[in-house]
Each structure stands twice: as C-alpha cells, then as structure tokens.
Amino acid sequence: MVAHFVCILFTGFIIYKADIGSSLFSWHPSLMALACSLFIVQAIMVFNSQSSLLMKLSRKTRVLAHRVLSFLGVTCAWLAFLAIYTNKNNNNKAHFTTWHGLIGFIALLYMTAQSCGGNLLIYTSLLSKTGIKWKDMKMYHATSGFVLYVLICGTMVLGMFSNWFVKTVTGTSWYACLACPAILSLVVMQQVTQNNLPKPGNRKVEEKK
C-alpha cells in the first residue's frame, strides 16, 4: 500500500506546486505527474499479487483496467508534451536542449510503443503470426515495461534539477520528491521479477520436458 500512498501524495504535491491552469507551462508537470506517477504506476500494479486495488476482480477486468489506465497515462503524457512544446514555441526557445527534454521525449515514444505492443497479448491472432508464444510475449512486455519505467523515473529525476523545480520545491520537500521515483521503480521491479520472470526451478522443469 506504500506505493499507492506515494503515487497519490507525489502526484498531488506536483500538481499543487505547479498551480495547474495558472499558465500553459503549469500543465506540463501536472499532466506528466498524472501520467508517470499515477496512471502508469497503477496500470502496472493492477497485476500486483500483494497490493493491487483490484485483486478480487477477474483477470479479464484487471486487463481492461490496465489498458484504460495505460491509455490515460499515454494521453496525459502527450498532452504534457504538447503543453511544453507550445510553451517553448511561444517563448522562442529551442527544443530538446536538456537531458530532461531529450530523454523525456525518448521515454514518451517508448511509452507509446509499449502501449501499442501490449495489444498483441489481447489479439492472439496477430501474435500467432509473429511466431512468439503468448507466455513469452507476456514476459517481454512486462520486462520492457520495467525498463520503460526506469527510463521514466530517470526523466523525472532529471526534471527535479530543472530551473522551475529547483525554484519551486526546496529543502526537505525536494529530497522527499527525489525519493519517490526510486520507491516506485523498486516496486515495479519487484513486481516484474516476482510475477513475470521465470523462476530457476520452473526453468529446470521446462528443460527436462
């Protein structure tokens, strides 16, 4: 439940500090917080065997929730990108001049591809044409999702060194914010390794077969 608490608290804090709606720029950190520290994390944790909020629901329902939350996350991320892109155009500033901006755009493209690729697990007829087993594709999707989220967390951390964030968030609050992406990435890593990667014992059994 710690992860859910971090998701809500961190997202709410960023939106509060950004003063959403006060300017075009304010939509960028607000929407990115919704995308990366709320919707995407919750989309992943839908399948968490220990702390999923939808644990008692059927797998079909959880898959639907995963797809909806992922869609909301990707949509918010693109809207956040549109906000910062337009804001820079309005102020005659160059794009992708910082590591935060460059890696963030790469993460956005990766996020979109990850979301689209996950549909292969739903449309098995398309998956069968690739020659990849459903079980293997599920593992690839989960592992890729973890790599993606590490990249997202890296982008968030870089953003915390931006001029706006350093001026807006200071003291203990800044360090607390810095800890949030680390906590969320560890939760995602634990879930992927426990639920999706093959166990050594299972691997030996499969080899014997």
N, C-alpha and C positions, 0 to 999 in steps of 0.2 A: 504493500500500500504506500510505501515511501515514494515510489516512482510517481504514483498518481498525485500525491501531495506536491512533489517537486514540479510536475507538469503544470498544475493549476497555479501554484504560487509564482513560479518563474514567469509564466505567460502573463499573468495578471500584473505583475510588477513592471514588466517591459511595456505593456500597453498603458499603464498608469504613467510611467516616466515619459513615454513618447507623446502623451496627451493626444491620443488619436483624434483626428479630424481638425486639429489646430493648424495644420499645414499639409501640403502634399507629401513632404518628406515623412511626416509622422505615420503615414500609412505603411511605409516600408518596414520599420522594426516591428510595428504592431502585427501586421499580416504575416511576417516571417516568424514571429514568435508563435502565432496561432498555428502556422504550418508545421514548423520544425520541432517545437517543444510541446505541442498539444496533439494535433491531429495525427501526425506521422507516428509519434510515440504510441498513442492509443491504438492506432491501426495495427502496430506490431504486437502490442500487449494483449490484444483480443485473444491471441492464442497462448498466452502465458498460463501454464498449468497451475500456478500458485496464486496469482493476483489479478487475473482477468476479471473485469467487472461483468462480463457476460459468460462466465464459466458454466453456469447452469443451463445455458441455451444450447440448442443443437449446433453441430458443426456448420451446417448449411447457413444458419442465421449468423454465426460468427464470421463466416467467409463473406457474407453480404455486408456486414458491419465493417469488415476490413477493407472491402472495396470502396464503400462510401466514405470512410474516414481518409483513405488514401487519396480519393478524388478531391475531397475538401482540402487536404494538405497540398496537393499539387496545384490546385486552383488558387489557393491563397498565396502560394509561393510565386506563381506567375503574376498575380496582381501586385504583389510586393515589388517584384522586379520591374513591372510596368511603372509603378509609382516612382521608384528611384531613377529609372531611365528617363522618364518625362521630366522629373525634377532637375536632373543634370542638364538636359537639353534646354530647359527654361533659364538656367543659370550659366549657359555656355561653358559647361565643364566637360572635360574628356571622360570617356567611359573606360572601365577596367584598368585603372591606373594603380590600383592597390591589390595586394594578395587577397584581401577580403572580397573584393569585387570579382576578381578573376576566378578564384576557386569557388566562390558562390555561384557564378554562372555555370561552371562545370558541374557543380552539385545539382543545380536546377535541371540541366539536361539529363544528367544521370537519373535523377528522381523521376523524370517523365518517362524515360526508357524503362526504368524498373517497374513503374506502374503499368505500362503497356505490356511488358513482358510477363507480368503476373497473370494476365488474361489467358495465357496458354494453359495454365492449370485449370481453368474453367472450361475452355473449349478444347476438350481432349482430342477432337478430330484433327485440329490443327497441330496439336502436339505430336500425334502419331505420325504425321508426315515428316517430322524432324528426326525421327528415329530415337528420340530420347525418352526414357522411361519416366512415367509420372512421378515416381518416388524420387528419382534423381533430380528432376526438374524442380521439385519442391525444395530439395536441399540447396540447389544452385540459387534459387530465388531468395531463400532465407539468408544464405551466406552473403549474397550480393547485397541484400538489404542491410546487413550489418556493416559491410564495407561502406555503403552509401551513408549510413547514419554516422559513422566515424567521420566521414568527409563533411557532413552537415555540421557536426559538433565542432570540427576544426574551423569551419567558416564562422560559426557563432563566436568562438573564442577570438578569432581574428577581429571580428566586429567589435569586440569589447575593448579593443585598443584604438578604435576609431576616435576621431576628434569629438564627435557628438556624444558617444557613450562615456568617454573619459570625463567630459564636462558635466554630463547629466547624472552619472552614477559614480559616487565617490566613497572612500573609506571602506568600512566593513561590508557594505552592500555590494561593492564591486567584487570583492573576493567571494562573497556568497554566490553571486551570479556566475563567477568563473567556475565554481564547483558544480553548478547544476548540469552543464553539458557532460561533465565527467561522470556524474552519477547516472544520468540517463543512458550514456553509451555503455556503461558497465552492466546495467540492467538488460539492455538489448543483447549484449554479448553473452550474458549468462543464459538468456532465453534461447538464443540460436544454438549455442553449444549443447544445451541440455535437451532441447526438443527436436532439433533438426539434424545435427551431425550424427553419423553412425557411431555407436558405442564399440569399443575394441572387441568385446565379447560377441556382439552381433556380427561383426565383420568376419571373425573366425568361423562362425557358423555358416555364413554365406559362402566362404571359401571352400568349406568342406562339401557343401551342396554342389 
